[in-house]
Amino acid sequence: MSIEAVGALCFGLVIGWVTYRTLRRSGETVALSNIATVIGAVGGAAVTGLFNSQELFAWYSIGLAGGFFLYLLLAATVLKDVPWLGDGN
């Protein structure tokens, strides 16, 4: 599997997770902030497209997925009692 394929897979995982989470959660402010996050991630990917390098997009996507899932792991373990993370509703 090429780095471009891995990057596209990672990008799809993050966008799919945020979209799923947006559709499953209730509350207008949660949905709006999550949609803004998706737009920001897609916008970042669009910027990498200006450089005509599929490898650059792949590394951006891998970094995006790595940061996303690392934060998710930290929020579920180490930071689970921190009030600014919200209660998950």
DABELKA-V268130 format. One record per residue. N is the residue number from 1. PHI is phi in whole degrees, -180 to 180 (none if undefined). BURIAL is # if it has 24 or more other C-alpha atoms within 12 Angstrom, else .. D_LAST is the distance of its C-alpha to the last C-alpha in whole Angstrom. Layout:
N|PHI|BURIAL|D_LAST, N|PHI|BURIAL|D_LAST
//
This chain:
1|none|.|38, 2|-80|.|38, 3|-63|.|36, 4|-66|.|35, 5|-68|.|34, 6|-63|#|32, 7|-63|#|30, 8|-64|#|30, 9|-63|#|28, 10|-62|#|26, 11|-62|#|25, 12|-63|#|24, 13|-61|.|22, 14|-67|#|20, 15|-64|#|20, 16|-64|.|19, 17|-63|.|16, 18|-65|#|14, 19|-65|#|15, 20|-59|.|14, 21|-63|.|10, 22|-64|#|11, 23|-73|.|12, 24|-84|.|10, 25|-87|.|6, 26|-105|.|7, 27|111|.|8, 28|-66|.|11, 29|-69|.|11, 30|-65|.|9, 31|-63|.|11, 32|-67|.|14, 33|-69|.|14, 34|-70|#|13, 35|-65|.|16, 36|-63|.|18, 37|-65|.|18, 38|-62|#|19, 39|-62|.|22, 40|-64|.|23, 41|-66|#|23, 42|-67|#|25, 43|-62|.|27, 44|-63|.|28, 45|-66|#|29, 46|-65|.|31, 47|-64|.|33, 48|-65|.|34, 49|-67|.|35, 50|-68|.|38, 51|-93|.|40, 52|54|.|41, 53|-134|.|39, 54|-69|.|37, 55|-68|.|37, 56|-64|#|36, 57|-62|#|33, 58|-62|#|32, 59|-67|#|32, 60|-60|#|30, 61|-66|#|27, 62|-65|#|28, 63|-64|#|27, 64|-61|#|24, 65|-66|#|23, 66|-61|.|24, 67|-65|.|22, 68|-63|#|19, 69|-75|.|19, 70|-66|.|21, 71|-62|.|18, 72|-60|.|15, 73|-65|.|18, 74|-64|.|18, 75|-65|.|14, 76|-83|.|14, 77|-118|.|18, 78|-69|.|19, 79|-101|.|17, 80|-65|.|14, 81|-104|.|15, 82|-81|.|15, 83|-66|.|13, 84|-73|.|13, 85|-77|.|11, 86|86|.|8, 87|-99|.|6, 88|88|.|4, 89|-96|.|0
//
